[in-house]
Amino acid sequence: MSYSLLHKKAREAMRAGDLPLRSPDKLWGGPATGDRCAVCGESTTPGEIELEIEFTHDSEVGRTRYHVHPLCFAIFNRELERLSGRADHVGIQRAAESVDDKVPRGSKDS
């Protein structure tokens, strides 16, 4: 999937309210569970790494968790930065940069 399409899907998910318009309160990763990615809609694959992001509700009563591919998280975070004009959480910005560093430069979008 091309980067431009992933950015579009992230914006659409935020616009539709399927993803919050802020950085997650918690972020952790581990082996893929096969759950659907909240950004691209594709399932994670066994053998891959998957991130889980958690958002607390304003009422502090509940939490919502989403599963995402590392690249999809980085793109979601970039879209948040674009909307706000800045990075909300330095740790999350570093996580996104770490993922970006793993993407080969000059590769064509598929």
C-alpha positions in Angstrom: 0.0 0.0 0.0 1.4 3.4 -0.9 2.4 6.0 1.7 0.0 8.5 0.2 -2.9 6.0 0.6 -1.9 5.2 4.2 -1.9 9.0 4.9 -5.3 9.2 3.3 -6.6 6.3 5.4 -5.3 7.8 8.6 -7.0 11.1 7.8 -10.2 9.4 7.0 -10.2 7.4 10.2 -9.6 10.5 12.2 -12.2 12.5 10.3 -14.8 9.7 10.8 -14.0 9.5 14.5 -12.6 5.9 14.2 -9.3 7.2 15.7 -9.0 10.0 18.2 -7.5 13.4 17.2 -4.7 13.2 19.7 -1.7 11.1 20.7 -2.3 7.9 22.6 -1.9 7.8 26.4 -0.1 4.5 26.2 1.8 2.7 23.6 3.4 -0.8 23.6 4.3 -3.4 21.1 4.7 -7.1 20.7 4.1 -10.1 18.4 1.2 -9.6 15.9 -2.2 -10.9 17.1 -3.8 -10.9 13.7 -6.2 -8.1 14.7 -7.2 -5.5 12.1 -5.1 -2.4 12.0 -7.1 0.7 12.9 -5.3 2.8 10.3 -5.0 0.7 7.1 -7.7 -1.9 7.9 -5.5 -4.9 7.1 -4.8 -7.6 9.7 -1.4 -7.9 11.2 0.5 -11.0 10.2 2.1 -13.6 12.5 5.9 -12.9 12.7 5.3 -9.1 12.4 5.5 -6.6 15.2 2.2 -5.0 16.2 1.7 -1.9 18.3 -1.2 -1.4 20.6 -2.2 2.2 21.4 -4.5 3.2 24.3 -6.6 6.3 24.8 -8.3 7.1 28.1 -11.7 8.7 27.9 -12.3 12.2 29.2 -14.4 10.8 32.0 -11.4 8.7 33.1 -13.8 5.8 33.4 -12.8 3.8 30.3 -10.1 3.2 27.8 -10.1 2.3 24.1 -7.3 0.3 22.5 -6.4 0.0 18.9 -4.0 -2.3 17.1 -1.7 -0.8 14.4 1.2 -1.7 12.2 4.4 0.2 13.2 4.4 2.1 9.9 0.7 2.9 10.2 1.3 4.3 13.7 4.1 6.5 12.4 1.8 7.8 9.6 -1.1 8.4 12.1 1.4 10.3 14.3 2.6 12.4 11.3 -1.0 13.3 10.5 -1.5 14.3 14.1 1.6 16.5 13.9 0.3 18.0 10.6 -3.0 18.9 12.2 -1.5 20.4 15.3 1.6 21.8 13.8 3.8 20.2 16.4 4.6 16.8 18.1 2.5 16.3 21.2 4.7 13.7 22.9 8.4 13.4 22.4 8.4 9.7 23.1 5.8 9.1 20.5 7.6 11.3 18.0 10.8 9.3 18.6 8.9 6.0 18.1 7.6 7.3 14.8 11.1 8.4 13.7 12.4 5.0 14.7 9.9 3.3 12.3 10.7 5.9 9.6 14.4 5.1 9.9 13.6 1.5 9.0 11.9 2.4 5.7 14.3 2.2 2.8 14.8 5.5 1.1 14.0 5.8 -2.6 11.7 2.8 -2.7 8.7 3.0 -4.9 5.2 3.0 -3.3 3.3 -0.2 -4.0 
